[in-house]
Amino acid sequence: MKKEMLVFFILLVVGTGLGIAESLEVNIPNPLDWITFVYKPFSDFIYGIVE
């Protein structure tokens, strides 16, 4: 029960912080860009093999 409440409050604080930052028009990076950055070399390698 305590662990669940801790996770809930952490997510609540993160979500509230992101909401406030968005309302202040702070540039928040897109998480999909990070995923693309990580997997792009692997994708290029596989595409080079298949081509």
N, CA, C and O atoms as a GROMACS GRO file, in nm:
protein
  204
    1MET      N    1   0.082  -0.119   0.000
    1MET     CA    2   0.000   0.000   0.000
    1MET      C    3   0.087   0.126   0.000
    1MET      O    4   0.060   0.219  -0.076
    2LYS      N    5   0.191   0.129   0.084
    2LYS     CA    6   0.278   0.246   0.092
    2LYS      C    7   0.356   0.265  -0.038
    2LYS      O    8   0.375   0.378  -0.084
    3LYS      N    9   0.399   0.155  -0.097
    3LYS     CA   10   0.476   0.161  -0.221
    3LYS      C   11   0.389   0.217  -0.334
    3LYS      O   12   0.435   0.298  -0.415
    4GLU      N   13   0.264   0.175  -0.338
    4GLU     CA   14   0.173   0.223  -0.442
    4GLU      C   15   0.146   0.372  -0.426
    4GLU      O   16   0.138   0.444  -0.526
    5MET      N   17   0.132   0.418  -0.303
    5MET     CA   18   0.109   0.561  -0.280
    5MET      C   19   0.231   0.643  -0.318
    5MET      O   20   0.217   0.753  -0.371
    6LEU      N   21   0.349   0.591  -0.292
    6LEU     CA   22   0.472   0.660  -0.328
    6LEU      C   23   0.481   0.676  -0.480
    6LEU      O   24   0.511   0.784  -0.530
    7VAL      N   25   0.455   0.568  -0.552
    7VAL     CA   26   0.458   0.574  -0.698
    7VAL      C   27   0.352   0.670  -0.749
    7VAL      O   28   0.378   0.747  -0.841
    8PHE      N   29   0.234   0.666  -0.691
    8PHE     CA   30   0.127   0.757  -0.732
    8PHE      C   31   0.168   0.902  -0.715
    8PHE      O   32   0.150   0.983  -0.806
    9PHE      N   33   0.224   0.937  -0.599
    9PHE     CA   34   0.261   1.075  -0.573
    9PHE      C   35   0.378   1.120  -0.659
    9PHE      O   36   0.384   1.236  -0.699
   10ILE      N   37   0.471   1.029  -0.688
   10ILE     CA   38   0.580   1.065  -0.780
   10ILE      C   39   0.526   1.096  -0.918
   10ILE      O   40   0.563   1.196  -0.978
   11LEU      N   41   0.438   1.010  -0.968
   11LEU     CA   42   0.378   1.035  -1.099
   11LEU      C   43   0.292   1.161  -1.099
   11LEU      O   44   0.289   1.234  -1.198
   12LEU      N   45   0.223   1.186  -0.989
   12LEU     CA   46   0.141   1.306  -0.977
   12LEU      C   47   0.227   1.432  -0.983
   12LEU      O   48   0.192   1.528  -1.052
   13VAL      N   49   0.340   1.431  -0.912
   13VAL     CA   50   0.430   1.547  -0.912
   13VAL      C   51   0.492   1.566  -1.050
   13VAL      O   52   0.502   1.680  -1.098
   14VAL      N   53   0.533   1.458  -1.115
   14VAL     CA   54   0.590   1.469  -1.250
   14VAL      C   55   0.486   1.523  -1.347
   14VAL      O   56   0.516   1.612  -1.426
   15GLY      N   57   0.366   1.470  -1.342
   15GLY     CA   58   0.260   1.517  -1.431
   15GLY      C   59   0.223   1.662  -1.406
   15GLY      O   60   0.202   1.738  -1.501
   16THR      N   61   0.217   1.702  -1.279
   16THR     CA   62   0.187   1.841  -1.247
   16THR      C   63   0.298   1.932  -1.294
   16THR      O   64   0.272   2.040  -1.348
   17GLY      N   65   0.421   1.890  -1.275
   17GLY     CA   66   0.535   1.969  -1.321
   17GLY      C   67   0.536   1.986  -1.472
   17GLY      O   68   0.561   2.095  -1.523
   18LEU      N   69   0.508   1.878  -1.544
   18LEU     CA   70   0.501   1.887  -1.690
   18LEU      C   71   0.385   1.976  -1.734
   18LEU      O   72   0.398   2.050  -1.832
   19GLY      N   73   0.275   1.969  -1.665
   19GLY     CA   74   0.160   2.054  -1.698
   19GLY      C   75   0.191   2.201  -1.677
   19GLY      O   76   0.155   2.285  -1.759
   20ILE      N   77   0.258   2.231  -1.566
   20ILE     CA   78   0.296   2.370  -1.540
   20ILE      C   79   0.398   2.417  -1.644
   20ILE      O   80   0.387   2.529  -1.694
   21ALA      N   81   0.495   2.333  -1.675
   21ALA     CA   82   0.595   2.371  -1.776
   21ALA      C   83   0.529   2.395  -1.911
   21ALA      O   84   0.566   2.488  -1.983
   22GLU      N   85   0.434   2.312  -1.946
   22GLU     CA   86   0.363   2.328  -2.074
   22GLU      C   87   0.283   2.459  -2.075
   22GLU      O   88   0.278   2.528  -2.177
   23SER      N   89   0.222   2.492  -1.964
   23SER     CA   90   0.144   2.617  -1.959
   23SER      C   91   0.234   2.740  -1.964
   23SER      O   92   0.190   2.847  -2.008
   24LEU      N   93   0.358   2.726  -1.919
   24LEU     CA   94   0.455   2.836  -1.927
   24LEU      C   95   0.530   2.836  -2.060
   24LEU      O   96   0.623   2.914  -2.080
   25GLU      N   97   0.488   2.749  -2.151
   25GLU     CA   98   0.544   2.737  -2.285
   25GLU      C   99   0.693   2.702  -2.285
   25GLU      O  100   0.770   2.753  -2.367
   26VAL      N  101   0.734   2.616  -2.192
   26VAL     CA  102   0.870   2.565  -2.189
   26VAL      C  103   0.882   2.457  -2.294
   26VAL      O  104   0.791   2.376  -2.311
   27ASN      N  105   0.994   2.455  -2.366
   27ASN     CA  106   1.016   2.354  -2.469
   27ASN      C  107   1.046   2.220  -2.402
   27ASN      O  108   1.152   2.202  -2.343
   28ILE      N  109   0.953   2.126  -2.410
   28ILE     CA  110   0.968   1.993  -2.351
   28ILE      C  111   0.999   1.896  -2.464
   28ILE      O  112   0.920   1.884  -2.557
   29PRO      N  113   1.113   1.825  -2.457
   29PRO     CA  114   1.148   1.733  -2.565
   29PRO      C  115   1.051   1.615  -2.572
   29PRO      O  116   0.996   1.571  -2.471
   30ASN      N  117   1.034   1.566  -2.692
   30ASN     CA  118   0.946   1.453  -2.717
   30ASN      C  119   1.020   1.322  -2.685
   30ASN      O  120   1.130   1.301  -2.737
   31PRO      N  121   0.966   1.235  -2.601
   31PRO     CA  122   1.034   1.108  -2.570
   31PRO      C  123   1.058   1.020  -2.692
   31PRO      O  124   1.151   0.941  -2.694
   32LEU      N  125   0.974   1.034  -2.793
   32LEU     CA  126   0.993   0.954  -2.914
   32LEU      C  127   1.124   0.990  -2.984
   32LEU      O  128   1.183   0.904  -3.050
   33ASP      N  129   1.168   1.114  -2.973
   33ASP     CA  130   1.297   1.154  -3.031
   33ASP      C  131   1.412   1.078  -2.966
   33ASP      O  132   1.507   1.040  -3.034
   34TRP      N  133   1.404   1.057  -2.834
   34TRP     CA  134   1.508   0.983  -2.765
   34TRP      C  135   1.511   0.838  -2.810
   34TRP      O  136   1.618   0.781  -2.831
   35ILE      N  137   1.395   0.777  -2.825
   35ILE     CA  138   1.387   0.639  -2.869
   35ILE      C  139   1.443   0.626  -3.010
   35ILE      O  140   1.515   0.530  -3.040
   36THR      N  141   1.410   0.720  -3.098
   36THR     CA  142   1.461   0.720  -3.234
   36THR      C  143   1.613   0.733  -3.233
   36THR      O  144   1.681   0.665  -3.310
   37PHE      N  145   1.666   0.819  -3.149
   37PHE     CA  146   1.811   0.839  -3.140
   37PHE      C  147   1.882   0.710  -3.099
   37PHE      O  148   1.989   0.679  -3.150
   38VAL      N  149   1.822   0.635  -3.007
   38VAL     CA  150   1.883   0.512  -2.958
   38VAL      C  151   1.878   0.401  -3.063
   38VAL      O  152   1.976   0.330  -3.083
   39TYR      N  153   1.763   0.385  -3.132
   39TYR     CA  154   1.744   0.272  -3.222
   39TYR      C  155   1.784   0.301  -3.366
   39TYR      O  156   1.787   0.208  -3.447
   40LYS      N  157   1.814   0.425  -3.402
   40LYS     CA  158   1.846   0.460  -3.541
   40LYS      C  159   1.970   0.385  -3.592
   40LYS      O  160   1.964   0.332  -3.703
   41PRO      N  161   2.082   0.378  -3.518
   41PRO     CA  162   2.198   0.303  -3.571
   41PRO      C  163   2.168   0.155  -3.594
   41PRO      O  164   2.212   0.098  -3.694
   42PHE      N  165   2.092   0.095  -3.505
   42PHE     CA  166   2.056  -0.045  -3.522
   42PHE      C  167   1.967  -0.064  -3.644
   42PHE      O  168   1.983  -0.159  -3.720
   43SER      N  169   1.874   0.028  -3.662
   43SER     CA  170   1.785   0.022  -3.778
   43SER      C  171   1.864   0.038  -3.908
   43SER      O  172   1.840  -0.034  -4.005
   44ASP      N  173   1.958   0.131  -3.910
   44ASP     CA  174   2.040   0.151  -4.029
   44ASP      C  175   2.124   0.027  -4.059
   44ASP      O  176   2.142  -0.010  -4.175
   45PHE      N  177   2.174  -0.038  -3.954
   45PHE     CA  178   2.254  -0.160  -3.972
   45PHE      C  179   2.170  -0.272  -4.033
   45PHE      O  180   2.212  -0.337  -4.128
   46ILE      N  181   2.051  -0.294  -3.979
   46ILE     CA  182   1.963  -0.399  -4.031
   46ILE      C  183   1.920  -0.368  -4.173
   46ILE      O  184   1.916  -0.456  -4.259
   47TYR      N  185   1.888  -0.241  -4.198
   47TYR     CA  186   1.846  -0.200  -4.333
   47TYR      C  187   1.960  -0.220  -4.432
   47TYR      O  188   1.936  -0.258  -4.547
   48GLY      N  189   2.085  -0.196  -4.389
   48GLY     CA  190   2.201  -0.217  -4.476
   48GLY      C  191   2.222  -0.364  -4.509
   48GLY      O  192   2.266  -0.397  -4.620
   49ILE      N  193   2.192  -0.452  -4.416
   49ILE     CA  194   2.207  -0.596  -4.440
   49ILE      C  195   2.100  -0.645  -4.538
   49ILE      O  196   2.129  -0.723  -4.628
   50VAL      N  197   1.977  -0.599  -4.520
   50VAL     CA  198   1.865  -0.647  -4.600
   50VAL      C  199   1.872  -0.592  -4.743
   50VAL      O  200   1.831  -0.659  -4.838
   51GLU      N  201   1.924  -0.473  -4.757
   51GLU     CA  202   1.926  -0.407  -4.888
   51GLU      C  203   2.010  -0.478  -4.988
   51GLU      O  204   2.021  -0.434  -5.102
   0.00000   0.00000   0.00000
